[in-house]
Amino acid sequence: MLNEVVIEGYVSGRPWTHSGDQFFRLGSYRDRQRPAKRTTENRDEPDYVTARLASNGLPVLLQGGMRVRVHGYVQSRYYTESLGDWLKDAKGPTNALSVGDELRDDLKHNRVVTELVVERLVVLETPESKQVREARKATPAPEPATDNP
């Protein structure tokens, strides 16, 4: 069996820390030979995956907009979520529900999250380096010097 992932994409949003590990969302656009994920504006939309950077003592300063290549593997983790926790993140008219505090904590549901565990991370481009590259493209090249008196 093979569980090996190499994916390239952009760090989306702000990374967060949980239980000593750093997490981030990775947005990856599909390769040209694969069907595009289109939006209503008829432009390509990335697919997203949660990446977990296991703490190894070395700080990694990730920021939104970085283009990275990630090497790692896929893992799933099980956790239990209470009705109260689910209702905090739920969308819609949740205030129309009448559930006592004790029942909110007692009702639990087993959930699973699938994530990419990062073993190697290569920063390909930072937002600052992208701005510099684009500025260079926009700046005309200097005129060659002439030795004519």
Beta strands, then each sheet from edge to edge (+ up, - down):
strand 1: 5-18
strand 2: 21-28
strand 3: 47-53
strand 4: 67-82
strand 5: 108-125
sheet 1: 1+ 2- 3+ 5+ 4- 1+
end
